[in-house]
């Protein structure tokens, strides 16, 4: 399954990332690649690779189109994440 999510920070800047759930990999629209851990039902998404970052989300992670929740990143950024597409 591939899940596409749009992360928009409070300044309005957005990055779209595609998570390959079966392989545990992620790539964003800037070309950064890595691995990730996000267990459905948890409130943490951890990414390692080109950039190590942890997202704490307000609501338990769901891989459903339209799922929207707030986030705070280990970089200090915060904003909203929306699941835009789910394939497979």
N, CA and C of each residue as an Amber inpcrd file, in Angstrom:
protein
   264
   0.8490000  -1.1760000   0.0000000   0.0000000   0.0000000   0.0000000
   0.8930000   1.2370000   0.0000000   0.5260000   2.2200000  -0.8140000
   1.2120000   3.5130000  -0.8310000   0.2460000   4.5910000  -0.3580000
   0.7370000   5.4250000   0.5400000  -0.0720000   6.4840000   1.1330000
   0.6080000   7.8190000   0.8430000  -0.1310000   8.7420000   0.2420000
   0.3910000  10.0710000  -0.0520000  -0.2070000  11.0560000   0.9480000
   0.6760000  11.7980000   1.6200000   0.2540000  12.7440000   2.6530000
   0.8400000  14.1150000   2.3780000   0.0340000  15.1390000   2.6170000
   0.4810000  16.5220000   2.4460000   0.6500000  17.1520000   3.8160000
   1.8770000  17.5870000   4.1030000   2.2050000  18.2560000   5.3540000
   2.2860000  19.7530000   5.0670000   1.4140000  20.5380000   5.6920000
   1.4130000  21.9900000   5.4980000   1.7140000  22.6510000   6.8370000
   2.8100000  23.4270000   6.8760000   3.1690000  24.0590000   8.1490000
   2.3530000  25.3320000   8.3640000   2.5290000  25.9340000   9.5220000
   1.7280000  27.1060000   9.8860000   2.0390000  28.3230000   9.0190000
   3.1500000  28.2890000   8.2700000   3.4920000  29.3680000   7.3390000
   2.8830000  29.1430000   5.9580000   2.2010000  27.9940000   5.7770000
   1.5700000  27.6890000   4.5050000   2.4390000  26.9120000   3.5330000
   3.6700000  26.5890000   3.9250000   4.5440000  25.7920000   3.0720000
   4.1380000  24.3310000   3.1630000   4.0590000  23.6750000   1.9940000
   3.6050000  22.2860000   1.9670000   4.6350000  21.3740000   1.3280000
   4.7220000  20.1660000   1.8440000   5.5360000  19.0950000   1.2660000
   4.6330000  17.8690000   1.1890000   4.6800000  17.2050000   0.0430000
   3.9180000  15.9740000  -0.1410000   4.8940000  14.8110000  -0.0490000
   4.5330000  13.8070000   0.7310000   5.3710000  12.6230000   0.9000000
   4.5590000  11.3850000   0.5700000   5.2140000  10.4370000  -0.0980000
   4.5770000   9.1600000  -0.4010000   5.2400000   8.0880000   0.4500000
   4.4290000   7.4110000   1.2430000   4.8780000   6.3540000   2.1380000
   4.5380000   5.0040000   1.5260000   5.5420000   4.1670000   1.2990000
   5.3230000   2.8020000   0.8230000   5.2580000   1.9230000   2.0650000
   4.0510000   1.6180000   2.4870000   3.8340000   0.9220000   3.7560000
   4.4480000  -0.4750000   3.7380000   4.3340000  -1.1860000   2.6210000
   4.8510000  -2.5570000   2.5260000   6.3690000  -2.6020000   2.6880000
   7.0680000  -1.5920000   2.1530000   8.5310000  -1.5820000   2.1890000
   9.1080000  -0.6910000   3.2890000   8.2540000   0.1160000   3.9270000
   8.7200000   0.9990000   4.9940000   9.5880000   2.1370000   4.4990000
   9.3400000   2.5890000   3.2430000  10.1270000   3.6790000   2.6770000
   9.2550000   4.9050000   2.4330000   9.9070000   6.0590000   2.3200000
   9.2030000   7.3190000   2.0850000  10.0430000   8.1990000   1.1700000
   9.3680000   8.9610000   0.3000000  10.0370000   9.9540000  -0.5350000
   9.1310000  11.1690000  -0.6210000   9.7440000  12.3680000  -0.4730000
   8.9230000  13.5680000  -0.5580000   9.1650000  14.3030000  -1.8730000
   8.4100000  15.3650000  -2.0990000   8.4660000  16.0930000  -3.3670000
   9.7670000  16.8590000  -3.5590000  10.6000000  16.9500000  -2.5240000
  11.9080000  17.5860000  -2.6820000  12.9770000  16.5650000  -3.0520000
  12.5810000  15.2820000  -3.1100000  13.5240000  14.2220000  -3.4640000
  14.1790000  13.5330000  -2.2850000  13.8750000  13.9850000  -1.0770000
  14.4400000  13.3180000   0.1060000  13.8290000  11.9360000   0.2560000
  14.6710000  10.9660000   0.6140000  14.2280000   9.5810000   0.7640000
  14.6480000   9.0550000   2.1230000  13.9080000   8.0460000   2.5730000
  14.2680000   7.4290000   3.8340000  13.3580000   6.2680000   4.1630000
  13.4460000   5.8540000   5.3970000  12.5780000   4.8020000   5.9190000
  11.6910000   5.4330000   6.9780000  10.5910000   4.7520000   7.2850000
   9.6850000   5.3230000   8.2820000   9.0410000   4.2330000   9.1110000
   8.5680000   4.6610000  10.2680000   7.7630000   3.8270000  11.1460000
   6.5230000   4.6330000  11.5060000   5.3660000   4.0730000  11.2090000
   4.0860000   4.6900000  11.5760000   3.0810000   3.5720000  11.7350000
   2.8140000   3.2300000  12.9320000   1.8890000   2.1350000  13.2110000
   0.4700000   2.6950000  13.2610000  -0.4550000   2.1420000  12.4450000
  -1.8360000   2.6110000  12.5410000  -2.3140000   2.5470000  13.9920000
  -2.9230000   3.6140000  14.4290000  -3.3970000   3.6830000  15.8070000
  -2.4460000   4.4180000  16.7310000  -1.1850000   4.6280000  16.2870000
  -0.2370000   5.3600000  17.1240000  -0.3220000   6.8590000  16.8120000
   0.4300000   7.6600000  17.5380000   0.4390000   9.1020000  17.3200000
   1.8430000   9.6010000  16.9690000   2.6990000   8.6900000  16.4790000
   4.0740000   9.0400000  16.1500000   4.4490000   8.4970000  14.7780000
   5.1020000   9.3560000  13.9680000   5.6710000   8.9470000  12.6910000
   7.1510000   9.2840000  12.7710000   8.0140000   8.2750000  12.6370000
   9.4590000   8.4940000  12.6900000  10.0430000   8.2470000  11.3090000
  10.8600000   9.1840000  10.8410000  11.5010000   9.0820000   9.5380000
  13.0130000   9.1570000   9.7270000  13.7230000   8.2480000   9.0500000
  15.1890000   8.2440000   9.0530000  15.6540000   8.2290000   7.6040000
  16.8280000   8.7590000   7.3570000  17.3600000   8.7790000   5.9940000
  17.9860000  10.1120000   5.6960000  17.6060000  10.7300000   4.5510000
  18.1560000  12.0240000   4.1660000  17.9100000  13.0750000   5.2500000
  16.8080000  12.9540000   5.9580000  16.5090000  13.8320000   7.0880000
  15.8280000  12.9970000   8.1650000  16.3980000  13.0050000   9.3660000
  15.7790000  12.3150000  10.4890000  14.7990000  13.2750000  11.1420000
  13.5490000  12.8370000  11.2500000  12.5140000  13.7070000  11.8090000
  11.4310000  12.8460000  12.4510000  10.8700000  13.3390000  13.5210000
   9.7640000  12.6600000  14.1860000   8.5750000  13.6040000  14.2080000
   7.4190000  13.0760000  13.8300000   6.1750000  13.8340000  13.8720000
   5.3000000  13.2700000  14.9820000   4.8120000  14.1410000  15.8410000
   3.7880000  13.7840000  16.8230000   2.4870000  14.3310000  16.2570000
   1.5210000  13.4480000  16.0470000   0.2370000  13.8850000  15.5040000
  -0.8060000  13.9270000  16.6080000  -1.8180000  14.7710000  16.4170000
  -2.8380000  14.9610000  17.4550000  -3.7760000  13.7640000  17.5670000
  -4.0450000  13.1130000  16.4470000  -4.9690000  11.9710000  16.4330000
  -4.2230000  10.7350000  15.9520000  -4.6730000   9.5690000  16.3630000
  -4.0350000   8.3120000  15.9710000  -3.9580000   8.2010000  14.4480000
  -2.7960000   7.7310000  13.9560000  -2.5430000   7.5980000  12.5200000
  -3.5750000   6.6870000  11.8690000  -4.1420000   7.1660000  10.7680000
  -5.0830000   6.3760000   9.9670000  -4.6840000   6.5050000   8.5130000
  -4.6880000   5.4050000   7.7900000  -4.3390000   5.4140000   6.3720000
  -5.6110000   5.4700000   5.5360000  -6.3970000   6.5370000   5.7250000
  -7.6560000   6.7290000   5.0060000  -7.6350000   8.0810000   4.3120000
  -8.0610000   8.1240000   3.0320000  -8.1140000   9.3800000   2.2940000
  -8.9860000  10.3730000   3.0590000  -8.4680000  11.5850000   3.1840000
  -9.2000000  12.6390000   3.8780000  -8.8640000  12.7630000   5.3520000
  -8.2040000  11.7470000   5.9260000  -7.8160000  11.8450000   7.3360000
  -6.9440000  13.0850000   7.5080000  -7.2940000  13.9290000   8.4590000
  -6.5910000  15.1870000   8.7080000  -6.3270000  15.3120000  10.1960000
  -5.1090000  15.7410000  10.5270000  -4.7700000  15.9600000  11.9300000
  -3.6440000  16.9790000  12.0180000  -3.4820000  17.5520000  13.1680000
  -2.3780000  18.4720000  13.4050000  -1.1130000  17.7030000  13.7310000
   0.0370000  18.3470000  13.5160000   1.3060000  17.7130000  13.8590000
   2.2690000  18.7260000  14.4510000   3.2260000  18.2010000  15.2000000
   4.3890000  18.9450000  15.6510000   5.5920000  18.0870000  15.2980000
   6.5770000  18.6960000  14.6370000   7.7650000  17.9660000  14.1980000
   8.9350000  18.2160000  15.1480000   9.8700000  17.2720000  15.1520000
  11.0580000  17.4150000  15.9930000  11.9170000  18.6000000  15.5550000
  11.6630000  19.1490000  14.3770000  12.3700000  20.3340000  13.8890000
  11.8050000  21.6210000  14.4850000  10.6660000  21.5170000  15.1740000
  10.0060000  22.6860000  15.7380000   8.8320000  23.1680000  14.9040000
   8.7130000  22.6520000  13.6780000   7.5920000  23.0330000  12.8150000
   6.3040000  22.3890000  13.3170000   5.1870000  23.0230000  12.9620000
   3.8880000  22.4350000  13.2730000   2.9340000  22.8040000  12.1560000
   1.8400000  22.0820000  12.0780000   0.8630000  22.3500000  11.0310000
  -0.1560000  21.2430000  10.9320000  -0.5800000  20.9630000   9.7000000
  -1.6280000  19.9830000   9.4380000  -1.1370000  18.9680000   8.4100000
  -1.4970000  17.7140000   8.6190000  -1.2110000  16.6600000   7.6420000
  -2.5400000  16.0940000   7.1610000  -2.6350000  15.8760000   5.8430000
  -3.8510000  15.3400000   5.2240000  -3.4560000  14.1460000   4.3630000
  -4.1480000  13.0130000   4.5090000  -3.9420000  11.8700000   3.6330000
  -4.6890000  12.1510000   2.3370000  -3.9300000  12.2730000   1.2330000
  -4.5310000  12.6400000  -0.0490000  -4.8470000  11.4480000  -0.9470000
  -4.0870000  10.3610000  -0.7850000  -4.2560000   9.2330000  -1.6940000
  -3.7920000   7.9520000  -1.0210000  -4.5180000   6.8590000  -1.2620000
  -4.1280000   5.5430000  -0.7720000  -4.2610000   4.5800000  -1.9490000
  -3.1640000   3.8780000  -2.2690000  -3.1650000   2.9070000  -3.3680000
  -2.7880000   1.5360000  -2.8380000  -3.4550000   0.5250000  -3.3780000
  -3.0830000  -0.8440000  -3.0330000  -3.7180000  -1.4190000  -1.8750000
